[in-house]
Amino acid sequence: MTVEALIFDVFGTCVDWRTGIVREVAAATARKGLEIDSVAFADAWRDLYQPAMQEIRSGRRAYTDLDILHRENLDATLDNFGIAGQFSDDERAALNHAWEKLPPWPDAVPGLIRLKANRIIAPCSNGSVALLTRLARYGALPWDCILGAGIARAYKPDPRAYLAACEALRLAPAHVMMVAAHNGDLAAARDCGLKTAFVARPLEHGTGQVTDLKATSHWDIVAADFPALSAHLDLRLHD
């Protein structure tokens, strides 16, 4: 197996989106003197993520960057929590930037640095180029380039998202490995001819998480974390 590039899911796989969003929501509402459940708010905001993208995948809506979808979903969540009137447009815009300030998982940056030594590494995320660039700067994610929905103008698991990343790197899908903590993401990538690696993130949705706790298919590599993934690939590199 010759893997020349690794492309990564970001939200949940590389960064702890839930902790980051809870933190930013808690800070924003505290400044307003509001007492709300910031965990419930973060989960409710995230729950609108897939339905918003599905409108685009289905063709009912033209491609729209995730930054805009996040803002629309934020407006809806503020309304659902009965606090829409407490936030100005500028304050909503500032809170929407929470998605650019998500903490990497502890193993992510050292693992990515190690993986980058021998291969191209890039995100293949539903985030926009702007969002992923600022998130990389915030969390010191050492990408070689930014790939994903922003260049494909399509949201995973649409095949165009994976194939556009391969095309941008001028690599055949068989020489590109998709890395994700989500079995469905890997299944879609494998259907496009990419290699696959599963890295579990059992706390992505908190202590009550019930999905993606383990690999549910025979992925090319199943690793405990990014350094372990690097070790697997290093062994194969020298076979």
C-alpha positions in Angstrom: 0.0 0.0 0.0 1.6 3.2 -1.2 0.1 6.2 0.6 1.4 9.5 -0.7 -1.1 11.8 1.1 -3.4 11.6 4.0 -6.6 13.7 4.1 -8.5 14.2 7.3 -11.9 14.8 8.6 -11.6 17.7 11.0 -14.6 18.3 13.2 -14.4 15.4 15.8 -11.4 13.7 14.3 -8.8 16.4 14.6 -10.5 18.9 16.9 -12.8 18.7 19.9 -15.6 20.8 18.5 -18.0 20.2 21.4 -15.7 21.4 24.1 -14.8 24.4 22.0 -18.4 25.4 21.2 -19.5 24.9 24.8 -16.7 27.2 26.0 -17.5 30.0 23.5 -21.3 29.7 24.2 -20.8 29.8 27.9 -18.6 32.9 27.6 -21.0 34.7 25.3 -24.0 34.1 27.4 -22.2 34.9 30.7 -21.3 38.3 29.3 -25.1 38.8 28.8 -25.9 37.6 32.3 -27.9 34.7 30.8 -28.2 31.4 32.5 -28.5 28.7 29.9 -27.3 25.1 29.5 -24.3 25.8 27.2 -23.8 22.0 26.5 -27.4 21.7 25.4 -27.0 24.8 23.3 -23.9 23.5 21.6 -25.5 20.1 20.9 -28.6 21.8 19.5 -26.5 24.1 17.2 -24.6 21.0 16.0 -27.8 19.0 15.4 -28.7 21.4 12.6 -25.4 20.8 10.8 -26.3 17.7 8.8 -29.8 18.8 7.9 -28.4 22.1 6.6 -25.9 20.4 4.4 -28.5 17.9 3.2 -30.4 20.7 1.6 -27.3 21.2 -0.6 -26.5 17.6 -1.2 -30.1 17.0 -2.4 -29.9 19.8 -4.9 -32.7 21.8 -3.1 -30.2 24.6 -2.4 -27.1 25.8 -4.3 -23.7 25.2 -2.6 -23.3 27.6 0.4 -20.2 27.7 2.6 -20.4 26.2 6.0 -19.8 29.6 7.7 -23.1 30.8 6.4 -24.9 27.6 7.3 -23.4 27.8 10.8 -24.7 31.4 11.1 -28.2 30.4 10.0 -28.2 27.5 12.4 -27.0 29.8 15.2 -29.9 32.2 14.6 -32.3 29.3 14.7 -30.8 27.9 17.9 -30.8 31.3 19.6 -34.5 31.6 18.7 -35.2 28.0 20.0 -33.6 28.9 23.3 -35.7 32.1 23.5 -32.7 34.4 23.6 -32.6 35.7 20.0 -33.3 39.2 21.1 -30.3 39.3 23.4 -27.7 39.2 20.6 -27.0 41.8 18.0 -25.8 41.0 14.5 -22.2 41.7 15.4 -22.5 39.5 18.5 -23.9 36.7 16.5 -21.1 37.0 14.0 -18.5 36.9 16.8 -20.1 33.8 18.3 -20.2 32.1 14.9 -16.4 32.4 14.9 -16.4 29.8 17.7 -16.0 27.2 14.9 -12.6 28.7 14.1 -11.4 28.3 17.8 -11.8 24.6 18.5 -9.1 22.8 20.5 -7.2 20.0 18.8 -7.3 16.6 20.5 -4.1 16.2 22.6 -2.5 13.7 20.1 -3.5 15.6 17.0 -0.8 18.1 16.5 2.2 15.9 17.4 0.7 13.1 15.4 0.2 15.3 12.3 3.8 16.6 12.6 5.0 13.1 12.6 2.8 12.1 9.7 3.9 15.1 7.7 7.5 14.0 7.8 6.9 11.5 5.0 3.6 12.4 3.4 1.3 15.3 2.4 -1.3 16.0 5.0 -4.4 18.1 4.4 -8.0 18.4 5.7 -10.9 17.0 3.8 -13.6 18.7 5.8 -17.0 20.2 5.2 -15.5 23.5 6.6 -14.8 26.4 4.2 -11.3 27.4 3.2 -11.6 30.5 5.4 -12.8 28.5 8.4 -10.2 25.7 8.1 -7.4 28.2 7.6 -8.3 30.2 10.7 -8.8 26.9 12.7 -5.4 25.7 11.6 -3.8 28.9 12.8 -5.6 28.8 16.1 -4.7 25.2 16.8 -1.3 25.0 15.1 -2.6 22.3 12.7 0.4 21.9 10.3 -1.5 21.3 7.0 0.4 21.3 3.7 -2.7 22.8 2.1 -6.5 23.2 2.6 -8.8 20.8 0.8 -12.4 19.7 1.2 -15.8 21.2 0.6 -14.4 24.7 -0.1 -12.7 23.5 -3.3 -15.1 20.7 -4.2 -18.2 22.8 -3.6 -19.8 19.7 -2.3 -20.3 18.2 1.1 -19.2 14.8 2.3 -20.2 12.1 1.7 -20.7 13.4 -1.8 -18.0 11.6 -3.8 -16.9 15.0 -5.3 -15.5 16.0 -1.9 -13.0 13.1 -1.8 -12.2 13.0 -5.5 -11.6 16.8 -5.7 -9.0 16.5 -3.0 -7.2 13.7 -4.9 -7.4 15.7 -8.1 -6.0 18.8 -6.4 -3.0 16.8 -5.3 -2.7 15.1 -8.7 -2.8 11.7 -7.0 -4.9 8.7 -7.9 -7.4 7.9 -5.1 -5.5 4.6 -4.4 -2.5 6.7 -3.2 -4.6 8.9 -0.8 -5.8 7.8 2.6 -8.9 9.3 4.3 -8.5 9.5 8.1 -11.7 9.9 10.1 -13.4 9.1 13.4 -16.6 8.4 11.5 -17.3 5.1 9.9 -19.7 6.6 7.4 -17.1 9.1 6.2 -14.6 6.3 5.6 -17.2 4.2 3.7 -17.9 7.0 1.3 -14.1 7.5 0.8 -13.5 3.8 0.2 -16.3 3.8 -2.4 -14.3 6.4 -4.3 -11.2 4.2 -4.2 -9.3 5.9 -1.3 -7.5 4.0 1.4 -9.0 4.4 4.9 -7.9 4.8 8.5 -10.2 4.9 11.5 -9.2 6.7 14.7 -11.8 6.5 17.4 -12.8 9.7 19.3 -15.2 8.2 21.9 -15.7 11.6 23.6 -16.6 13.6 20.5 -20.3 13.8 21.7 -19.5 13.6 25.4 -19.5 10.7 27.8 -22.9 9.4 26.5 -21.6 8.9 23.0 -23.1 5.8 21.3 -21.9 6.0 17.7 -18.5 5.5 16.1 -17.0 4.0 19.3 -15.2 1.4 17.2 -14.5 0.5 13.6 -17.5 -1.1 12.0 -15.7 -2.3 8.9 -12.4 -3.6 7.7 -10.6 -0.3 7.2 -7.0 -0.4 5.9 -5.8 0.8 9.3 -7.5 1.1 12.7 -5.4 3.1 15.2 -5.8 4.4 18.7 -4.6 7.9 17.9 -2.5 9.9 15.3 0.9 8.8 16.6 -0.2 5.2 16.4 -1.4 5.8 12.8 2.0 7.2 12.0 3.6 4.1 13.5 1.4 1.8 11.3 2.3 3.7 8.2 6.0 3.9 9.0 6.1 0.1 9.4 4.5 -0.2 5.9 6.8 2.4 4.5 9.8 0.2 5.4 8.3 -3.2 4.6 
